[in-house]
Amino acid sequence: MNFTKMQGAGNDFVLVAASDTRRNWSRVAMAMCNRRFGVGADGLLLLLPSRVADLRMRMFNPDGAEAEACGNGLRCLVKYAITRGQLANTNAREIAVETIAGVRKASINRTKGQPPGIQVSLGIPEFRAEHIPVVIEDEGAVIKTKSMLSYRITIGSQRLLLNFVALGNPHAVYFSELPVADFPLAQLGPKIERHQLFPKRVNLEVAQIINRRQIEARVWERGAGETLACGSGAGAVAIAAQLVGSIDNSVDINMPGGILEVDWDGIGEVFLGGPAEIVFSGEWPE
């Protein structure tokens, strides 16, 4: 089975152009994503044909669970498609990709002499508890900021105010006054991911607002652990920061693996830009 290793701001993926949907792709993902005995990646991307869009994407986490959405994975898949000739219209400036979370549009900026720039839609954010989903245990711990639901949670000695938003997948954003490098993400991430509040688990982002156009962030991804970057996580951070009145519509999210650009007008779709690169190709034994 041929594969291509890709990365977007250090968020890395194994991509397979596939047609067989009956294969146990969860098992394949666990094997290929293993960083000791496999290729090593934050997730497995499947590029499939679609009846409703130009392409179809499925994404599996390293633990084998299928994710509803993946912003960096979407950008990497589009980069592969336009580089490896997977599109009928090789000069297309906009393509549609079918995902579990719905059809997502990708804009391709072609500038002569430069790699194509790719900006993808993360969809319209969802704030209703039942759509994130989150099960509220203590109504007294709920705080409403505009349309966003925030909740005070205690994990050990840590008391955190989490801001909930869904972008096809669930996110909990914590704003820290201290540098994000000092946050005990490895200890608290798995506890919050699997907390009983979240029936489908959750992605945790810790962020520090630097100014109105710049945020530092780290992410604990559901089913993957801490990653160098997360596209939907960057979107969730930007949304939450905007709703508490701390940033402008366009913001750079500085993550350990690089910078992701998020644009949101406060009403409609959230757009994500940033690097997406092919690392190498290889063959996985069947």
C-alpha positions as CSV (number, residue, x, y, z in Angstrom):
1,M,0.0,0.0,0.0
2,N,1.5,3.3,-1.1
3,F,1.4,6.2,1.3
4,T,2.7,9.8,1.6
5,K,3.9,11.4,4.8
6,M,2.7,15.1,5.2
7,Q,2.8,17.8,7.8
8,G,1.2,21.1,8.5
9,A,3.1,23.2,11.1
10,G,4.4,19.9,12.6
11,N,1.0,18.3,12.7
12,D,1.9,15.2,10.7
13,F,-0.2,12.6,8.8
14,V,0.1,9.5,6.8
15,L,-2.0,9.9,3.7
16,V,-3.3,7.0,1.6
17,A,-5.2,7.5,-1.7
18,A,-7.8,4.7,-1.2
19,S,-10.8,3.1,-2.8
20,D,-11.4,0.2,-0.4
21,T,-13.8,1.4,2.4
22,R,-14.2,-2.1,3.8
23,R,-10.7,-2.4,5.1
24,N,-10.3,-2.1,8.9
25,W,-8.8,1.4,8.6
26,S,-8.8,1.8,12.4
27,R,-6.3,-1.0,12.8
28,V,-4.3,0.3,9.9
29,A,-4.1,3.7,11.6
30,M,-2.9,2.3,14.9
31,A,-0.1,0.4,13.1
32,M,1.0,3.2,10.7
33,C,0.8,6.0,13.2
34,N,2.9,4.3,15.8
35,R,6.1,6.3,16.2
36,R,8.2,3.3,17.3
37,F,7.0,0.5,15.0
38,G,5.2,2.3,12.2
39,V,5.6,5.4,10.0
40,G,4.7,7.7,12.9
41,A,2.0,10.3,12.6
42,D,-0.7,12.3,14.4
43,G,-3.3,10.6,12.2
44,L,-4.1,8.6,9.0
45,L,-5.8,10.5,6.2
46,L,-7.8,8.7,3.5
47,L,-8.3,10.4,0.2
48,L,-11.4,8.9,-1.4
49,P,-13.7,9.6,-4.3
50,S,-16.9,11.5,-3.5
51,R,-20.4,11.7,-5.1
52,V,-21.1,15.2,-3.6
53,A,-17.8,17.0,-3.7
54,D,-14.4,16.9,-5.6
55,L,-12.8,14.7,-3.0
56,R,-13.7,12.9,0.2
57,M,-11.6,12.7,3.4
58,R,-11.6,10.4,6.3
59,M,-9.3,10.8,9.2
60,F,-8.3,8.3,11.9
61,N,-6.5,9.1,15.1
62,P,-3.5,7.1,16.3
63,D,-5.8,5.2,18.8
64,G,-7.9,4.1,15.8
65,A,-10.9,6.3,16.5
66,E,-12.3,8.2,13.5
67,A,-12.4,12.0,13.8
68,E,-15.2,14.1,12.5
69,A,-12.9,16.9,11.4
70,C,-9.3,17.9,11.0
71,G,-8.2,21.3,9.8
72,N,-4.5,20.6,9.2
73,G,-5.4,17.3,7.7
74,L,-7.7,18.9,5.3
75,R,-5.1,21.4,4.2
76,C,-2.6,18.5,3.7
77,L,-5.0,16.5,1.8
78,V,-5.7,19.4,-0.6
79,K,-2.0,20.1,-1.0
80,Y,-1.5,16.4,-2.0
81,A,-4.5,16.5,-4.4
82,I,-3.2,19.6,-6.3
83,T,0.4,18.4,-6.3
84,R,-0.2,14.7,-7.3
85,G,-2.9,15.4,-9.9
86,Q,-5.9,14.1,-8.0
87,L,-8.2,16.8,-9.4
88,A,-10.1,16.8,-12.7
89,N,-9.4,20.6,-13.0
90,T,-5.7,21.0,-12.2
91,N,-6.0,24.8,-12.2
92,A,-9.0,24.9,-9.8
93,R,-8.9,27.8,-7.4
94,E,-11.6,26.3,-5.1
95,I,-12.4,22.7,-4.4
96,A,-14.9,21.0,-2.1
97,V,-14.0,18.1,0.2
98,E,-16.6,15.8,1.8
99,T,-16.0,15.0,5.5
100,I,-18.1,13.5,8.3
101,A,-18.7,17.1,9.5
102,G,-20.0,18.2,6.1
103,V,-18.6,19.5,2.8
104,R,-15.6,21.9,3.4
105,K,-14.4,24.4,0.8
106,A,-10.7,25.0,0.2
107,S,-9.3,28.1,-1.6
108,I,-6.1,27.8,-3.6
109,N,-4.0,30.8,-4.1
110,R,-1.6,30.2,-7.0
111,T,1.3,32.7,-7.3
112,K,3.9,32.1,-10.0
113,G,7.2,30.9,-8.6
114,Q,5.7,30.1,-5.2
115,P,4.0,27.0,-3.6
116,P,0.2,27.3,-3.7
117,G,-1.3,28.8,-0.6
118,I,-4.2,26.8,0.8
119,Q,-7.0,28.2,3.1
120,V,-9.8,25.9,4.2
121,S,-13.1,26.4,5.8
122,L,-13.6,24.9,9.3
123,G,-17.3,25.4,9.0
124,I,-19.6,27.5,11.3
125,P,-18.8,27.1,15.0
126,E,-21.4,25.4,17.3
127,F,-21.9,26.5,20.9
128,R,-24.9,24.5,22.1
129,A,-24.0,22.0,24.8
130,E,-25.8,19.1,23.2
131,H,-24.0,19.7,19.9
132,I,-20.5,19.9,21.2
133,P,-21.4,17.6,23.1
134,V,-20.9,18.4,26.8
135,V,-23.0,17.2,29.7
136,I,-23.3,20.0,32.3
137,E,-23.0,18.7,35.9
138,D,-23.3,21.9,37.9
139,E,-25.4,24.7,36.5
140,G,-23.8,27.0,39.1
141,A,-20.4,26.6,37.4
142,V,-21.7,27.8,34.0
143,I,-20.7,31.2,32.6
144,K,-22.2,32.7,29.4
145,T,-20.1,34.9,27.2
146,K,-22.2,36.1,24.3
147,S,-23.1,32.8,22.6
148,M,-20.3,30.8,24.1
149,L,-20.7,28.4,27.0
150,S,-17.9,28.5,29.6
151,Y,-17.6,26.2,32.6
152,R,-15.5,26.0,35.8
153,I,-13.9,22.6,36.3
154,T,-11.6,21.3,39.1
155,I,-8.9,18.8,38.2
156,G,-6.8,17.9,41.2
157,S,-5.6,21.2,42.6
158,Q,-6.2,23.0,39.3
159,R,-9.4,25.1,38.8
160,L,-9.9,26.0,35.2
161,L,-12.4,28.0,33.2
162,L,-13.0,26.1,30.0
163,N,-14.7,27.6,26.9
164,F,-16.6,25.2,24.8
165,V,-16.9,25.3,21.0
166,A,-17.3,22.7,18.3
167,L,-15.9,22.9,14.8
168,G,-17.2,19.5,13.6
169,N,-15.3,18.1,16.6
170,P,-15.4,19.2,20.3
171,H,-13.0,21.7,21.9
172,A,-12.4,23.1,25.4
173,V,-10.2,26.2,25.4
174,Y,-8.4,27.5,28.6
175,F,-6.9,30.9,28.6
176,S,-3.8,31.2,30.8
177,E,-2.1,34.4,32.1
178,L,1.2,32.4,32.3
179,P,3.2,31.2,29.3
180,V,1.6,28.1,27.8
181,A,5.0,26.3,28.1
182,D,4.5,26.2,31.9
183,F,1.0,24.6,31.7
184,P,1.0,20.9,32.8
185,L,-0.6,19.7,29.6
186,A,0.8,16.2,29.8
187,Q,-0.8,15.7,33.2
188,L,-4.2,17.5,32.7
189,G,-4.8,16.8,29.0
190,P,-5.7,13.1,29.3
191,K,-7.8,13.8,32.4
192,I,-9.9,16.5,30.7
193,E,-10.0,14.6,27.4
194,R,-11.8,11.7,29.1
195,H,-13.7,13.7,31.7
196,Q,-17.3,12.6,32.2
197,L,-18.4,16.0,31.0
198,F,-17.5,14.9,27.5
199,P,-19.4,11.9,26.2
200,K,-17.3,11.9,22.9
201,R,-14.1,13.1,24.7
202,V,-12.7,16.5,23.9
203,N,-9.7,18.4,22.5
204,L,-8.0,20.7,25.0
205,E,-6.3,23.9,24.1
206,V,-4.3,26.1,26.5
207,A,-3.7,29.6,25.1
208,Q,-2.1,32.9,26.2
209,I,-3.3,36.1,24.4
210,I,-0.2,38.1,23.4
211,N,-2.0,41.0,21.6
212,R,-5.0,41.4,19.4
213,R,-3.4,39.6,16.5
214,Q,-1.3,37.0,18.2
215,I,-1.9,34.1,20.5
216,E,0.4,31.4,21.9
217,A,-1.2,27.9,22.2
218,R,-0.7,24.3,22.9
219,V,-3.1,21.4,22.2
220,W,-3.9,18.0,23.6
221,E,-5.7,16.2,20.8
222,R,-8.4,13.6,21.5
223,G,-6.9,10.2,20.5
224,A,-3.5,11.5,19.8
225,G,-2.1,13.4,22.8
226,E,-0.1,16.6,22.6
227,T,0.6,17.6,19.0
228,L,2.8,20.3,17.5
229,A,-0.2,22.0,16.0
230,C,-3.9,21.5,15.5
231,G,-6.0,23.3,12.8
232,S,-9.4,23.0,14.4
233,G,-7.8,23.7,17.8
234,A,-6.4,26.9,16.4
235,G,-9.8,27.8,15.1
236,A,-11.4,27.1,18.5
237,V,-8.8,29.3,20.3
238,A,-9.5,32.2,17.9
239,I,-13.2,31.9,18.3
240,A,-13.1,31.8,22.1
241,A,-10.7,34.7,22.2
242,Q,-12.8,36.8,19.9
243,L,-16.0,36.2,21.9
244,V,-14.3,37.3,25.1
245,G,-13.3,40.5,23.3
246,S,-9.6,40.0,23.2
247,I,-8.6,39.8,19.5
248,D,-9.5,41.0,16.0
249,N,-11.1,39.0,13.2
250,S,-7.7,37.8,11.9
251,V,-5.2,36.3,14.3
252,D,-2.0,34.2,14.2
253,I,-2.0,31.2,16.4
254,N,1.6,30.4,17.4
255,M,1.9,26.7,18.1
256,P,5.1,24.7,18.9
257,G,5.2,23.5,15.3
258,G,4.5,26.8,13.5
259,I,2.0,29.5,12.9
260,L,-1.6,29.0,11.8
261,E,-3.7,31.9,10.5
262,V,-7.4,32.0,11.5
263,D,-10.0,34.4,10.1
264,W,-13.5,34.7,11.5
265,D,-16.1,37.5,11.1
266,G,-17.9,36.5,14.3
267,I,-20.9,35.1,12.4
268,G,-20.1,32.7,9.6
269,E,-17.5,30.2,8.6
270,V,-14.0,30.0,10.2
271,F,-11.1,30.0,7.8
272,L,-7.7,28.4,8.4
273,G,-4.4,29.0,6.6
274,G,-0.8,27.8,7.2
275,P,1.9,25.6,5.8
276,A,1.3,22.1,4.3
277,E,4.1,20.1,3.0
278,I,4.9,16.6,1.5
279,V,7.7,15.0,3.5
280,F,8.2,11.7,1.8
281,S,6.5,8.7,0.1
282,G,6.8,5.0,0.8
283,E,5.2,1.6,0.7
284,W,3.5,0.0,3.7
285,P,3.5,-3.9,3.7
286,E,0.0,-5.3,3.4
